[in-house]
Amino acid sequence: MIKIENLYKSYGKTNILKDVSLHIKDGEVVSIIGKSGSGKTTLLRCLNLLIEPDEGSIIFDGVDITSPSIDINSIRAKMGMVFQSFNLFHNLNVIDNCTLALRNVLKMDKEAANEKALLYLDKVGMKDFAYKSVLTLSGGQQQRVAIARALLMEPKVMLFDEPTSALDPLLVDEVLSIIKSLKGQMTLVIVTHEMRFAYEISDRVVFMDDGVVKEINSPEELFKKPQEPETKEFIDIIKSQTLIL
Amino acid sequence: MLSALPDQSQFFQTIWYIIKTFYPIILYGLGITFLLSVVGTVGGFVLSISLTQARLVNIDRKRDKKANIFFKAATRSVANGYVTLFRGTPMIVQSMIIFYGISALKIFPWWTPLTAGLIIVTINTTAYISEVLRGSVQGISVGQMEAGRSLGLTHGQTMRKIIWPQAIKNSLPGIGNEFVVNLKDTAVLSVISVVDLFYAVRQSASSNYRYVEAFIVAAIIYLIITYTSSKVIAFLEKRIGTVRTEND
């Protein structure tokens, strides 16, 4: 599904990604974990070219999307993305947020787009808010709308960039349960600090450290028997914090 | 026709005399000042959207064709040059060069002080509002553009549907401020004989040499119209700035 080969990205002299390779299978759920600044968000943003990698290739559905001749907009329409800070369009209400791309990218007519949007808003429990301003919603509600907005494009892959990091702890579960419900329906790539969630949902977990993929393994193996010293150190810190709680 | 000019010591009587005697030309001048400010601000706003878009043009060095990159970069330079030129020189100097320069060509029969004034205030305001808009566009969270692009919208679609509507709304206080500035600053157009409020008041005093009293009348009128305009603009901002919650 997605083959990342020898990816490099740097800003000035700071190397963010160093020779990252990762293959993600169709329908797989892959979580990317690691310390802040380890390059996990940069890697995720390279997948839909919100960040342009310096070197390397990303093969999606058999085509190298880093090639200049590729129509990147049609590729992005097949890859949904959910952001840490929701990024709902502030000038549009809930339903218009959901239908904007349907109408302008997929060229659906207004009625069909609205109908479809209401269906998806219902799935995330936000149908009653369809005609509200997005600025009146709580963080959890905004993120649920953002997920519906991305799902409406019927993407093959969903990219989640720390989807619960900006949320009040009490609102985290309502978002995570929606993401869990997507498992099996499409490929999910999730950058997260929610270790229990990564453990429960993932087929494989990627541990990144200092711009390098240090370890890829099943959640069971990676969390319970980490192979690399950096992974072990990271997991130990997470465990000690959980114990304090 | 004229009632007797009050004595030098009769300050308030002189003011009343000026108002009573010269109100037709003063009102005419006031109308022209409003016309210049409204046309300048509205015209400047409309033109500044294209100008600002040219200044903020997105150049994709990897995907754009070479000719396209060159064209975009050239347009951007011209647009930036325009803003630098018109913000960097006084409108009074621009007025002299543009009005007398084009008058000398004798090619436009409609080229009068008033039409010249309308054009000068518009091109000048375009540069200033472009700065306001540029700040607003750049002040919109980068996440809005990223969200649009991640859904498959083009850069242009995201600008039109998402960024510009928010940026324009956020610019309204700045644009309103430009209108108030124009009410006052169009006084410099009297240098090319545009009969605005300033020119009309100066005319009113020219026969009786009561310049202080006459320009106190002008100051009061300017203060009233700028104060009232500020209040109206503040009211409109409040109306537009409210979060709409139902069926908007």
Chai-1 contact restraints between the chains, C-beta under 6 A:
chainA,res_idxA,chainB,res_idxB,connection_type,confidence,min_distance_angstrom,max_distance_angstrom,comment,restraint_id
A,N48,B,S150,contact,1.0,0.0,6.0,A-B,restraint_1
A,L50,B,E146,contact,1.0,0.0,6.0,A-B,restraint_2
A,P68,B,K62,contact,1.0,0.0,6.0,A-B,restraint_3
A,P68,B,R63,contact,1.0,0.0,6.0,A-B,restraint_4
A,N73,B,G152,contact,1.0,0.0,6.0,A-B,restraint_5
A,N73,B,T154,contact,1.0,0.0,6.0,A-B,restraint_6
A,R76,B,S150,contact,1.0,0.0,6.0,A-B,restraint_7
A,R76,B,G152,contact,1.0,0.0,6.0,A-B,restraint_8
A,A77,B,G152,contact,1.0,0.0,6.0,A-B,restraint_9
A,M81,B,S150,contact,1.0,0.0,6.0,A-B,restraint_10
A,S85,B,G143,contact,1.0,0.0,6.0,A-B,restraint_11
A,N87,B,G143,contact,1.0,0.0,6.0,A-B,restraint_12
A,N87,B,A147,contact,1.0,0.0,6.0,A-B,restraint_13
A,F89,B,I162,contact,1.0,0.0,6.0,A-B,restraint_14
A,H90,B,Q166,contact,1.0,0.0,6.0,A-B,restraint_15
A,N91,B,P165,contact,1.0,0.0,6.0,A-B,restraint_16
A,N91,B,Q166,contact,1.0,0.0,6.0,A-B,restraint_17
A,N93,B,D248,contact,1.0,0.0,6.0,A-B,restraint_18
A,A101,B,L151,contact,1.0,0.0,6.0,A-B,restraint_19
A,A101,B,G152,contact,1.0,0.0,6.0,A-B,restraint_20
A,N104,B,L153,contact,1.0,0.0,6.0,A-B,restraint_21
A,N104,B,Q157,contact,1.0,0.0,6.0,A-B,restraint_22
A,V105,B,G152,contact,1.0,0.0,6.0,A-B,restraint_23
A,Y131,B,N247,contact,1.0,0.0,6.0,A-B,restraint_24
A,K132,B,T245,contact,1.0,0.0,6.0,A-B,restraint_25
A,S133,B,V243,contact,1.0,0.0,6.0,A-B,restraint_26
A,S133,B,R244,contact,1.0,0.0,6.0,A-B,restraint_27
A,S133,B,T245,contact,1.0,0.0,6.0,A-B,restraint_28
A,L135,B,V243,contact,1.0,0.0,6.0,A-B,restraint_29
A,T136,B,T245,contact,1.0,0.0,6.0,A-B,restraint_30
